[in-house]
Amino acid sequence: MKRVINGKTYDTQTAESLCDGAANLAFVDFRDLYEHLYRSPKGQYFVAGCGGPMTKYKQWSGRHRYGWGEGLTLVTELEAKRYVENFGTPEEFEAAFTTTEG
């Protein structure tokens, strides 16, 4: 997924994947949600995902209906850390936020 926000391009293909935060319900469930936390090459964190008509990703599909949609949201480093704490493993947290100095 590729989006332009505030004149800057964010692309899941070129960003570093940090953590999966999917709800993983049945695909036919309107609450089904697939998300992933990324870090851009310049260090900006963002969450990209898609979901059913009962999620934040819903999109208008016409005639009083919402359907599956997708989106990308910028998050702060603190929000990214909380995301990995909630959905990731200790290893994913260390890999994403621990720097080695030497």
C-alpha positions as CSV (number, residue, x, y, z in Angstrom):
1,M,0.0,0.0,0.0
2,K,1.2,3.4,-0.9
3,R,-0.2,6.7,0.4
4,V,0.8,10.4,0.3
5,I,0.2,12.3,3.6
6,N,1.2,15.9,4.1
7,G,3.2,15.8,0.8
8,K,5.3,12.7,1.9
9,T,5.0,9.3,0.5
10,Y,4.6,6.2,2.7
11,D,5.0,2.8,1.1
12,T,4.7,-0.6,2.9
13,Q,7.0,-2.1,0.2
14,T,9.9,0.1,1.2
15,A,9.3,0.4,4.9
16,E,10.5,-1.9,7.6
17,S,7.9,-4.2,9.0
18,L,7.8,-4.2,12.8
19,C,4.7,-5.9,14.1
20,D,1.5,-7.6,12.9
21,G,-1.7,-6.4,14.8
22,A,-4.4,-8.3,13.0
23,A,-7.7,-9.3,14.6
24,N,-7.7,-12.4,12.4
25,L,-11.5,-13.1,12.5
26,A,-13.2,-15.0,9.8
27,F,-12.9,-13.1,6.5
28,V,-16.7,-13.0,6.3
29,D,-16.9,-11.2,9.7
30,F,-17.6,-7.5,9.3
31,R,-15.2,-6.8,12.2
32,D,-12.3,-8.5,10.6
33,L,-9.1,-6.4,10.6
34,Y,-5.6,-6.8,9.3
35,E,-3.0,-4.2,10.4
36,H,0.8,-3.9,10.4
37,L,3.2,-1.5,12.0
38,Y,6.0,-0.1,9.8
39,R,8.9,2.3,10.1
40,S,9.7,4.3,7.0
41,P,13.3,4.6,5.7
42,K,13.4,8.1,7.3
43,G,12.1,6.8,10.7
44,Q,8.4,7.7,10.6
45,Y,6.2,5.1,12.1
46,F,2.8,4.2,10.5
47,V,0.1,1.6,10.7
48,A,-1.3,0.2,7.5
49,G,-4.3,-2.0,7.3
50,C,-7.6,-3.1,5.9
51,G,-10.8,-4.2,7.4
52,G,-14.5,-4.9,7.1
53,P,-17.5,-2.5,7.2
54,M,-17.5,-2.5,11.1
55,T,-13.9,-1.3,11.4
56,K,-12.1,2.0,11.1
57,Y,-11.1,1.1,7.6
58,K,-14.7,0.8,6.2
59,Q,-15.3,2.6,2.9
60,W,-18.5,3.8,1.4
61,S,-19.6,1.4,-1.3
62,G,-22.8,3.2,-2.2
63,R,-26.5,3.0,-1.5
64,H,-26.4,3.0,2.3
65,R,-23.6,0.5,2.5
66,Y,-20.1,0.3,3.7
67,G,-17.7,-2.3,2.6
68,W,-14.1,-3.4,3.0
69,G,-11.5,-0.6,2.9
70,E,-7.9,0.1,3.6
71,G,-5.8,2.9,5.1
72,L,-2.6,4.2,6.5
73,T,-2.1,6.3,9.7
74,L,1.0,8.0,11.0
75,V,1.8,7.3,14.6
76,T,4.4,8.6,17.1
77,E,7.3,6.6,18.4
78,L,5.4,6.2,21.7
79,E,2.3,5.0,20.0
80,A,4.4,2.6,18.0
81,K,5.9,1.2,21.2
82,R,2.5,0.8,22.7
83,Y,1.3,-1.0,19.5
84,V,4.2,-3.5,19.7
85,E,3.6,-4.0,23.5
86,N,-0.1,-4.8,22.8
87,F,0.3,-6.9,19.7
88,G,3.9,-8.0,19.4
89,T,6.4,-10.2,21.1
90,P,9.3,-9.1,23.4
91,E,11.6,-10.1,20.6
92,E,9.8,-7.8,18.1
93,F,9.9,-4.9,20.6
94,E,13.7,-5.4,21.2
95,A,14.3,-5.6,17.4
96,A,12.3,-2.4,16.7
97,F,13.3,-0.2,19.6
98,T,16.7,-1.4,21.0
99,T,19.7,0.1,19.4
100,T,23.1,-1.3,19.7
101,E,25.9,1.2,20.3
102,G,29.5,0.3,19.8
